[in-house]
Each structure stands twice: as structure tokens, then as C-alpha cells.
Amino acid sequence: MSNITISVPITKEQERFIKERVRSGVSANKAHAIRQALDKLSEEEAINAVLEAEQEISEGKGLRGNLRELLKKIK
């Protein structure tokens, strides 16, 4: 995997938070802190998608049956 560098403006509060994570040893450096935050956001979005799907299923909104047959109905 190759890394890409981007530049993003942040607030002073966000900068303080990043610096504190580095100072405390939670993150190796500023870039590591940002990568950790992005990984956490990605995990949270995946978890929320699963929770939403479970909620829809419990409300009877889920699809059941043969996947190929369901796809024919959708097309």
C-alpha cells in the first residue's frame, strides 16, 4: 500500500488533541494520530451500518429468500 500525503486545515482544539495523543504516547506522531482517527471512523461507520441493518430486519424491512430471485425482482 502506498501512502498519499494531504493537507487539511484543522482547528486549534484539534491540533491540541493531536499533540496530546503524541505527547502521551497514544500515537507515535501526528500522522499516526490522524490515521488512528480515520481507522476509528471507518470502524464506527461499519458498525453503524450493521446496527441499522439489524434494526431494519427487526422492523420487518429486510429481504428474505434466494438472492438470485431477489436480484431479478430488483432489476
C-alpha positions in Angstrom: 0.0 0.0 0.0 1.4 3.4 -0.9 0.8 6.4 1.2 -0.6 9.7 -0.1 0.0 13.0 1.7 -2.8 15.5 2.0 -3.0 18.9 3.7 -6.1 19.6 5.8 -6.8 22.7 7.8 -7.7 21.9 11.5 -8.8 23.9 14.4 -6.6 24.8 17.4 -8.6 22.4 19.5 -8.0 19.6 17.1 -4.3 20.4 17.0 -4.1 20.3 20.8 -5.9 17.0 20.8 -3.4 15.5 18.3 -0.4 16.9 20.2 -1.7 15.5 23.4 -2.1 12.0 21.9 1.5 12.2 20.7 2.8 13.6 24.0 1.0 10.8 25.9 2.4 8.1 23.7 -1.0 7.0 22.4 0.1 8.0 18.9 3.7 7.7 17.5 3.4 11.1 15.7 0.8 13.5 14.3 0.3 11.4 11.1 -0.3 8.3 13.2 -2.9 10.1 15.3 -4.8 11.1 12.2 -4.6 7.6 10.7 -5.9 6.2 14.0 -8.8 8.7 13.9 -9.7 7.7 10.3 -9.5 4.0 11.2 -11.8 4.5 14.1 -14.3 6.5 12.0 -14.3 3.7 9.4 -14.9 1.1 12.1 -17.7 3.2 13.6 -19.4 3.6 10.2 -19.2 -0.2 9.6 -20.7 -0.9 13.0 -23.5 1.7 12.4 -24.3 0.1 9.1 -24.7 -3.3 10.7 -26.8 -1.9 13.5 -29.1 -0.1 11.0 -29.5 -3.3 9.0 -30.3 -5.3 12.2 -32.9 -2.6 13.1 -34.5 -2.8 9.6 -34.6 -6.6 9.9 -36.3 -6.4 13.3 -38.8 -4.0 11.8 -39.6 -6.5 9.0 -37.9 -4.4 6.3 -35.3 -7.0 5.4 -35.4 -9.1 2.3 -35.5 -12.9 2.6 -35.2 -15.6 0.0 -33.0 -16.7 -2.8 -30.5 -14.0 -3.7 -30.7 -14.6 -7.4 -34.5 -14.4 -7.3 -34.4 -11.2 -5.2 -32.0 -9.6 -7.7 -34.4 -10.4 -10.6 -37.1 -8.5 -8.7 -35.0 -5.5 -8.1 -33.8 -5.2 -11.7 
